[in-house]
């Protein structure tokens, strides 16, 4: 970026952002509190989920786990159940562990310093900065995709956001426009980035910064931010066997390695004497962030009580039914399969 392309007065930009936020801030439940626990949960929930899609999940989660002590004492499977529908379940596992960390290491009191918040399981620089600034008047910019987009367009800055130094670079850039009230500034940048300065079809006419925005004035908004490094999605094939008898079916809980940590799944192998009960298969395609899954699910309708019991005893599978499956968390494609097969 050529620094002489920028306006000599940067602080007025931060003031504009705060003024806009005062009049246009979204009315969200977590905006009515400075409780660091609730702000932390909301930041984790909405990392990978749009506000309108995740708001009911957030409300239900907070209703069931209203404070860090309740969350820390809860069973992990119940935490996963209340995370159902949000995806990226490792986030739920991490916040459960972090809640226990707060109880054990901080005597149940949420840490109030950026460096200490950053030590919590699953908390990165963005989340630590957001909680610190909103709840404790911390002075760190909560740099995320919204910051990258708004600042790179504002200054027509071609620094590659896939560069490992992007967080530090844009943190320094944000410091040029930061006002004293960092909590409102960080939330304002989130609102501007998600509601106005969108990745595609930004609403530049409604942006409070359009008179200062170099990308807008040069009609090059779509050229920013610059991102050259793209992670190629890995193709992955999975096989499952939906083993069922008289409305009941077999499941097990995954470990905490690889994808879908601690979620429930169907058997991935069957015994040779069970193969005679296979009635067909279905292939389901499913996309994760860096994986394209091809999931083949074989339908195994068992009629032999002995073979059923022997298989369960050998593999230690759990028995459930449709109603019971509602109390457990499954990967989305397997959950959809359960719902469809018993229609």
N, C-alpha and C positions, 0 to 999 in steps of 0.2 A: 504494500500500500504506500502511496506517495502522501506523506504527512501534510504537504502544503496544499493538498486537495481539500483538506478539512476546514471547517469554519474555525476562526480563532476563539470563538466563545462556545465552550462546550457545556458549561453548567446550566445554561438556559434550557438545554435539551432535557436534562433531568427534571427541571422545574416543570416543563411542559408535560412530561410523562406523569408526574405526580398530580398536576392539575386535571389532566384527562382522567386519571384513575379516581380522583375524588368524585367526579361526576358520572363516571361510566363503569365503575367496578361491578363485576357480576355479584349478584346476591347469592352467595353460597354459604352453607351452614358452617364450614370451617373458617369462614371469614369473620364469624361472630365470636371468635375465641382466641386467646393467646396461650391456651393450654398446649404445651409442647408435645404431649402425647398425641393429641388429636391432629395437630399440624403434621407431626411425623407420619402418622398413619395415612393421612390424606396425600402427602407427598409420595409415599410408596405406592399407594393405590393408583394414583394418576400418572405414574411414570410411564406406564405402557397402555393406559386406558383413557379414552376421551371422557371429559367431565360428564356429558349427558349419558354416556353408557355406564359409567361407574358410580354415579351418585347414590343410587339405591343400595348398591353393594357397600359403599362406605357407611351409609346411615345404619344399615343392618349390622355391620361389623362393630361399629361404635356402640350400638345399643346392646349387643351381646357382651362386648369387651370394653366397658366404659373407661377403664384405667389400666395402667401398666401392671398392677398387681393381679387383676382379674385375668389379663392376657397371659401373664407368666405362669399362673396356676393351672391354666386350661390344658386339656389334653391336645396333643398336636393334631390328631385326626379331626377334632372339632374345629380347630383353627383352620385347617384345610377345607373343611366343609363350608365354613362361613366365607371362605375365599372363592368358593365355587362360582364360576362364570367370569372371573377376572383373568384367568390364565397366568402363565409365568409363576407357577406355584412355589418356586424356590423363594420368591419374595415372602410368602406366608411363613415358610419354614424359618427364614431369616428374622422376621419381626418377632416370631415366637421366641427364638433364641436370644434376640436383643432385649426383649422384655425381661427374660430371666437374668440377663447380664446386668440390666439396670437394677434389678432387685438385689443381686448378689454383690455387685461392685460399687453401686452408688446408693445403697440403702433405700432403694425404691424411689429415689428422687431423680428426675430426668436431668442429665448433665446440661449445664448452661453455657459451656464454652465450646466453640467450634471444634477445637482439637479433640475434646473429649467425646463430642457427638460423633465425630468421624470414626471413633474406635468401635462404635456399635456395629454388630453384625449386619451386613447388607447395606450399610449407610455409606454413600459416596460423597464426593465433594459438593455436588449440587444439593443433595438433601440436607447435609450438615449446614451449608450456607443458608438454605431456606429456613430451616428451623431456628438457627441462630439469629438471623436477622428479624424474623417475624416475632419471635417470642422473647428474645433477650437483647434486642437492639444491636446485634452483631453487624459488622461492616463488610461482610463478604458478599460479592455478587453471586447469585444462584445461577451460574452459567449452565445452560442446557441448549437444546435445539432452537428454542425460541430466541435466546440471546444471540446465538450464532447468526440466525436468519435476520433479525432486526438490525444488529450492529453491522453485519457485512453489507446489507443494503444501505443503511444510513450513511456509511463512509465509503461505499463502493469498494469494499475491501476484498481482495481476491485471495486472502490467506486460506489455504486448503483446510476445511474443517475436519477432514479425515486425518490430518497430521497429528501426531502424538502430542505436539505442543499447542494444539488448538485451545485447550482449556485455559492454559496460562496466558496465551496471547489475547484471547477475548476477555479474560478477566482484567487484563491491563487496559484493554480498550474500554471496557465498561467503567473502569475507574475514572476515565476522563469526563463522564457525564453523570456520575453517581451523586445524588443529593445526600443530605444527612439521614433522611428517613429511608433506610435501606429495606426495611420490611415491606413497606408499600411499593417501593421501587421494584423490588423483585417480583411481587405479585402483579404489578402493572405490566411488566415486561412479559409475564406469562400470558396475561389477557391480550395484549397487543399482538404477540406472536401467534396465539392460537385463534383469535377472533378476527384480526385485521391483516396482519402481515403473514398471511398463510403461505404455505409452500407453493400452492398453485392458486391462480386467480385471487391475488391479494386485493383487498379493498383500499387501495391507496387514497382514494378520495375521502375516506373517513379517517385516515391516519393522522394523529396529532403531530406527527413528525414529517409530513410530506413536504413542507417548505424547507426543511433541513436535509432531506434525503437526497444524496447524490445519485443513487441508482434511479430514483424516480425522476429527478430533473434531467437525467441523460437518457431516460427511457430504456434502461437496462436492468429493470427489476428482476426479470426472469434469469439473468446471468448470475445471480447471487442467491445463496452462498455457493462457493466453489467447493465441489467434493469430487475428487478424482479416484479415490481408493474405494472400490466396491467389493464387499465380501460375497464370494460366490456361494450360493446355497448348495449344500451337500445332499445328494440323493441317497435315501436310506429306505430299505425294504424291511418290513416287520411282518411276522406271522403270528396270528392268534387262533385259538380254538375256543369257540363258544360252546362249552360242554354243559348241557342242561337235561333235566329230567323232571317232568310233572311241574313245570313252572319255576323250578329252582335251577340255579346255575352256579358255577364255580369261579371263584376269584382269589386273588392274592394281592398283597401290598408290595409295591416296588420298593427297592432300596433307595438310598440317597445319592446314587451315582447316575450319571448319564441323564437322559431326558425324563420328564414327568416324575420327579422325585417324590416319593412317598404316596403317590396316587395308587389307586387300585386298578388291576388289569385282569384279563382272562389268562388261562394257561397258554404258554407258548410252545408246549409240546404235549403229546398224548401217547399213551401206551399203544402197542401194536394191536391189542385186542379191542381197542376203542375205535380203530379206523373203520370197522364195519358199520359204525353208526353215523358216519359222515354223510350228510344229505346235500351238500353243496357248499359254495363259498361266495364271498363278496369281497371286492377290492375297493378300498376307500382311499382317496388321496387327501392329504392334509398338509398344510404349510405351517412350519414353525419359522422363527426368525432367520435361522441359517440352515434349515433342513427342509427338504421336500420329501415327505413321507408317502410311501406306498404301502398300505396296510391290507394284507389279505386275512380275512376272518373266515374260518371254516366253521360251519354249523354242525355240531355233533349232538345228535338227539339220542341219548342213551336209554335203552329199555331194560337193561340187565341190572338188577339191584346189586349183585355181587361185584360186577365190574366197576360200577359206580362207587361202591364203598371201598373197594380195594385201591382204586385210583386216588381217592381222597386220603386214605390212610397213608399211602406211600408218599404222596407229595405235600400233604398237610394243607390242602386248599380249604378255603372258607366257603360255606354254602350261603347263598342269599337268594332273594327274589326281587322283583321289580320294586316293591315297596321298600324293602331293606336297602336296595341300591341307592335310594334317595338320601340315605343317611351317610353315604360314603362319596368320596371325590374320585371321579374317573377322568381320564383324558377325554377331551370333547368328542373325538370320533367314536370312542367306545361307549360313551354315554348316549350318543345319538343312536348307535346300533341297538342298545338295550331298549330304548324307547320305541324304535321302529319294529323290532322283531316281535314284540308282544302286543302290537296294535290289534 
